[in-house]
Amino acid sequence: MPLKRNRTCELPVLSRRDVEALISNGRKVFILDDRVIKADAWLQYHPGGDKAILHMVGRDATDEVTALHSAEARQRMRAYVIGKIDPPWRNFLPPIEGGTFRPRGEVDRTGNVDMDAVAFKELEYSSQASSEEPSPIFEAVDRPTSGVSKRCSSHATLSRSTSATSLSSLDLEETNELKLSHLDLRTKEELDLDLAKYPSLDPTTQGDIIRKYRELNEHIRAEGLYNCNYTAYMIEGCRYTFLFAMFLLTLRLGWWATSGLFLGCLWHQLVFTVHDAGHMGITHDFTTDSVIGYIIADYVGGLSLGWWKRNHNVHHIVTNSPEHDPDIQHIPFFAISHRFFNSLRSTYYDRVMTYDPFARFFLQYQHYLYYPVLTFGRFNLYVLSWDYLLRGLGPRKGPAWWHRWFEIVGQIFFWTWFGYGVLYKSIPTNWGRFVFIMVSHMVTMPLHVQITLSHFAMSTTDLGVAECFPQRMLRTTMDVDCPQWLDFFHGGLQFQAIHHLYPRMPRHNLRRAQKLVQEFCQDVGIPYALYGFVDGNKEVIGRLGDIARQARILAECQRTVAGAKDLGMH
């Protein structure tokens, strides 16, 4: 059938089948404000990483894009519009999450053949032409010449464990059948619980939630809650200066443990400002906030902000998804869902998270080891930062081409002043160096607790593409209740549910927005999870303990089958 065109803007009106065919052909398209955006040209140059975009392919990404981008960035995206849709849009499951797509000309289930291949060729040509001019934000002047490869990964399917054991092939098959039966039942129970607890997934209900969420966003903007409170940052600066001065003073006095304590406290506090800068919540200017974030994270803290951005943007889109959210993929140390027992494939890390013998043993005691493991969390962040920088996982061209080199210089600067200037030159003994390192790094443990606290106890169920953005964020995130005078300690991370709804809102305004979000939740019928700090920790430990118990049951079943050589006669 010929393509319909809108008389006003001369854009083709694309059907869901048109978009499906484009995606089948390898195009990275998503919906923004009822417009079809083709992101192929700037996918690899996106400052926030390519993974975040891949999770939006075939979906209406209006709320995700609005939450994570400035108005200027959204306007630049309009240069890549190739058509429009007739709302409402019914989301596809993106290819990176396992979605499959039919190309043009393929025989459908009724045996009919698509006859609009000519119209599709026209659309392909127009989509190529529409991206002719490079964007200063989303596209480098040098265009890639290689084709875009298709990819497809498994989605929400419980696979059999491939770990080597001493069982015979028949025993292994029986063990896996027991395992799958138990895990499938658990998955169904969790799914039924969420479906009963949260609003219906029908288009009318979800559309109403989206409408009210967007109205709340406009109300928040009118209240000035997107405006940064620079007076609060002056107070923050005084706190940072005090901690830095005490670090230097006690270092000069030879009080290694005390000096390490003050440096660790400084790192703990600075992370909150880095988080603000990473979301462009300070000046709202991409370059300025990036420089602020890189200087603090890399030059002062030794951690890569670029790595964090790539990781964190995906986390904000597919929050608490075992296969897709890197912030909950901590096998073999932690598992917050029984689904990790199936050696899931991480779409972020492009590898299988193997449920191997070490993980099977370790996870049985994860609720006891939660705090000890987090005590060493900062050392792991060094590894992840250098892995990101050395492998060049960030954009090498486009507006963020210089970020990698700026960060590498920052890493060299950090290890010069910290490794050489402090550890080697200022501390004379190996024992003193050891004490300083351990105290300065272990004192940041509360930060890792704060980061995991808001998600580890929340739902990991996949309710599918029908669930709207605000409902998913509220279903997978909790807030932590604390007195206002303790806000400096939590650094805004206690308002994670609000932050996930409006990530570019400066953290000093999150408490003011809390009441508005609570009213919104009451209006649309979404439970608002709010726990005290102690109760929140109990919830996390309880979730870890529950998964540990399941791991022990599964291990016991495997041992029983292996020991009895049971052939399925029980």
RAPE-V826833 format. One record per residue. N is the residue number from 1. D_LAST is the distance of its C-alpha to the last C-alpha in Angstrom with 2 decimals. Layout:
<<N,D_LAST> <N,D_LAST>>
This chain:
<<1,60.33> <2,63.03> <3,62.33> <4,63.70> <5,65.86> <6,66.83> <7,70.60> <8,71.07> <9,69.44> <10,68.98> <11,65.29> <12,63.01> <13,60.58> <14,57.20> <15,54.43> <16,50.77> <17,50.60> <18,53.47> <19,51.74> <20,48.49> <21,50.48> <22,52.18> <23,48.93> <24,47.59> <25,50.73> <26,49.94> <27,52.15> <28,51.27> <29,52.42> <30,51.80> <31,53.50> <32,56.02> <33,58.08> <34,57.49> <35,58.70> <36,56.73> <37,57.03> <38,56.53> <39,55.70> <40,55.58> <41,58.99> <42,58.26> <43,54.50> <44,54.83> <45,57.78> <46,56.22> <47,56.89> <48,53.56> <49,51.59> <50,50.21> <51,46.62> <52,47.76> <53,49.53> <54,46.66> <55,44.48> <56,47.21> <57,47.57> <58,47.50> <59,47.48> <60,50.19> <61,50.83> <62,53.80> <63,52.42> <64,50.87> <65,54.08> <66,56.29> <67,54.38> <68,54.50> <69,57.89> <70,61.50> <71,63.58> <72,65.46> <73,62.32> <74,61.17> <75,64.61> <76,64.48> <77,61.23> <78,63.18> <79,64.95> <80,61.77> <81,61.43> <82,60.98> <83,60.64> <84,59.68> <85,57.09> <86,57.30> <87,55.27> <88,52.72> <89,50.62> <90,46.95> <91,45.32> <92,43.57> <93,40.66> <94,42.52> <95,41.76> <96,40.92> <97,38.08> <98,36.78> <99,39.14> <100,40.14> <101,43.59> <102,45.32> <103,48.64> <104,51.70> <105,51.93> <106,48.19> <107,47.12> <108,45.31> <109,42.57> <110,45.22> <111,46.71> <112,49.85> <113,51.40> <114,52.91> <115,56.67> <116,57.77> <117,57.47> <118,61.20> <119,60.95> <120,58.10> <121,60.32> <122,63.00> <123,60.64> <124,59.55> <125,63.21> <126,64.10> <127,61.21> <128,62.49> <129,66.00> <130,65.07> <131,64.02> <132,67.17> <133,68.57> <134,66.73> <135,65.91> <136,66.98> <137,63.69> <138,61.00> <139,62.28> <140,64.05> <141,67.20> <142,65.59> <143,63.12> <144,60.13> <145,60.61> <146,57.13> <147,54.86> <148,52.00> <149,48.67> <150,45.79> <151,42.50> <152,39.19> <153,36.17> <154,32.71> <155,32.56> <156,29.85> <157,27.09> <158,23.89> <159,23.71> <160,21.17> <161,21.93> <162,24.03> <163,24.20> <164,24.08> <165,21.34> <166,20.51> <167,17.23> <168,17.37> <169,17.84> <170,14.46> <171,12.78> <172,15.39> <173,14.73> <174,11.04> <175,12.43> <176,15.22> <177,13.35> <178,11.70> <179,15.23> <180,17.01> <181,15.17> <182,16.07> <183,19.53> <184,20.39> <185,19.80> <186,21.99> <187,24.61> <188,24.85> <189,25.32> <190,28.10> <191,29.68> <192,29.82> <193,31.32> <194,34.04> <195,34.86> <196,35.40> <197,37.34> <198,39.70> <199,42.17> <200,41.27> <201,41.14> <202,43.45> <203,46.63> <204,48.98> <205,47.30> <206,46.81> <207,50.37> <208,51.73> <209,50.04> <210,51.51> <211,54.95> <212,55.02> <213,53.72> <214,56.59> <215,59.05> <216,57.93> <217,58.53> <218,62.07> <219,62.60> <220,61.46> <221,63.84> <222,66.67> <223,66.05> <224,66.62> <225,63.20> <226,63.06> <227,66.22> <228,65.75> <229,67.04> <230,69.01> <231,70.27> <232,66.73> <233,66.59> <234,69.82> <235,68.14> <236,65.15> <237,67.64> <238,69.22> <239,65.86> <240,65.11> <241,68.58> <242,68.22> <243,64.90> <244,66.31> <245,69.50> <246,67.64> <247,65.47> <248,68.65> <249,70.49> <250,67.81> <251,67.27> <252,70.99> <253,70.88> <254,68.13> <255,65.54> <256,62.69> <257,59.83> <258,61.89> <259,62.97> <260,59.39> <261,58.51> <262,61.23> <263,60.32> <264,56.65> <265,57.78> <266,60.04> <267,57.22> <268,55.05> <269,57.84> <270,58.89> <271,55.47> <272,56.15> <273,59.32> <274,57.59> <275,55.03> <276,57.96> <277,59.69> <278,56.61> <279,56.52> <280,60.32> <281,60.70> <282,63.80> <283,66.56> <284,64.52> <285,66.05> <286,63.64> <287,65.72> <288,66.93> <289,63.57> <290,62.03> <291,64.70> <292,64.22> <293,60.48> <294,60.80> <295,63.45> <296,61.43> <297,57.99> <298,59.05> <299,62.41> <300,61.70> <301,57.93> <302,56.92> <303,54.25> <304,54.32> <305,54.99> <306,54.43> <307,50.86> <308,50.35> <309,51.83> <310,49.63> <311,46.52> <312,47.64> <313,48.71> <314,45.26> <315,43.82> <316,46.22> <317,45.09> <318,41.28> <319,40.79> <320,37.31> <321,35.72> <322,33.05> <323,34.00> <324,37.74> <325,39.12> <326,40.02> <327,40.64> <328,36.94> <329,35.79> <330,35.62> <331,32.55> <332,31.84> <333,33.59> <334,32.77> <335,30.45> <336,31.17> <337,28.49> <338,24.77> <339,25.84> <340,27.22> <341,23.71> <342,23.95> <343,27.00> <344,29.40> <345,32.72> <346,35.75> <347,38.52> <348,40.99> <349,40.39> <350,39.37> <351,36.48> <352,32.74> <353,31.79> <354,29.17> <355,26.30> <356,26.64> <357,25.68> <358,28.86> <359,28.12> <360,24.55> <361,26.16> <362,29.30> <363,27.93> <364,25.99> <365,29.48> <366,31.53> <367,32.72> <368,34.34> <369,35.81> <370,37.16> <371,40.73> <372,41.04> <373,39.98> <374,42.37> <375,45.11> <376,45.17> <377,44.89> <378,48.49> <379,48.03> <380,45.38> <381,47.87> <382,50.39> <383,48.00> <384,47.20> <385,50.93> <386,52.03> <387,49.27> <388,50.54> <389,54.16> <390,53.91> <391,51.80> <392,54.18> <393,51.53> <394,54.15> <395,56.84> <396,59.46> <397,61.90> <398,62.98> <399,63.98> <400,61.52> <401,62.37> <402,64.00> <403,61.17> <404,59.38> <405,62.58> <406,63.58> <407,60.25> <408,60.50> <409,63.97> <410,62.54> <411,59.88> <412,62.59> <413,64.70> <414,61.91> <415,61.05> <416,64.80> <417,65.59> <418,62.33> <419,61.40> <420,64.94> <421,67.11> <422,64.97> <423,62.55> <424,64.82> <425,68.35> <426,68.06> <427,65.59> <428,66.87> <429,63.86> <430,60.37> <431,59.01> <432,60.92> <433,59.54> <434,55.98> <435,56.51> <436,58.19> <437,55.46> <438,52.60> <439,54.37> <440,55.59> <441,52.19> <442,50.00> <443,52.23> <444,51.21> <445,47.64> <446,48.31> <447,49.04> <448,45.56> <449,44.16> <450,46.44> <451,45.33> <452,41.58> <453,41.97> <454,42.76> <455,39.71> <456,36.76> <457,35.91> <458,36.56> <459,34.57> <460,33.18> <461,32.17> <462,33.80> <463,35.47> <464,37.02> <465,40.63> <466,41.73> <467,41.77> <468,45.28> <469,46.34> <470,47.37> <471,44.20> <472,42.00> <473,44.16> <474,44.02> <475,40.27> <476,39.55> <477,42.36> <478,43.47> <479,46.90> <480,47.71> <481,50.26> <482,52.93> <483,56.61> <484,59.08> <485,60.59> <486,57.28> <487,57.22> <488,58.75> <489,55.74> <490,53.17> <491,55.45> <492,54.36> <493,50.69> <494,50.06> <495,50.89> <496,48.27> <497,47.50> <498,51.21> <499,51.59> <500,48.86> <501,50.66> <502,54.06> <503,53.64> <504,57.35> <505,58.48> <506,60.08> <507,58.01> <508,60.92> <509,60.78> <510,57.07> <511,57.59> <512,60.22> <513,57.87> <514,55.05> <515,56.53> <516,57.03> <517,53.41> <518,52.22> <519,54.42> <520,53.06> <521,49.45> <522,50.40> <523,52.22> <524,49.42> <525,46.54> <526,44.77> <527,43.58> <528,45.58> <529,43.54> <530,45.88> <531,44.89> <532,46.97> <533,46.63> <534,44.74> <535,42.48> <536,41.87> <537,40.79> <538,38.42> <539,36.88> <540,36.44> <541,34.96> <542,32.63> <543,31.45> <544,31.01> <545,29.14> <546,26.74> <547,26.01> <548,25.72> <549,23.10> <550,21.05> <551,21.62> <552,20.36> <553,17.12> <554,16.63> <555,17.65> <556,15.30> <557,12.24> <558,13.83> <559,14.54> <560,11.09> <561,9.78> <562,13.12> <563,13.27> <564,10.14> <565,10.80> <566,7.20> <567,7.99> <568,5.70> <569,3.81> <570,0.00>>
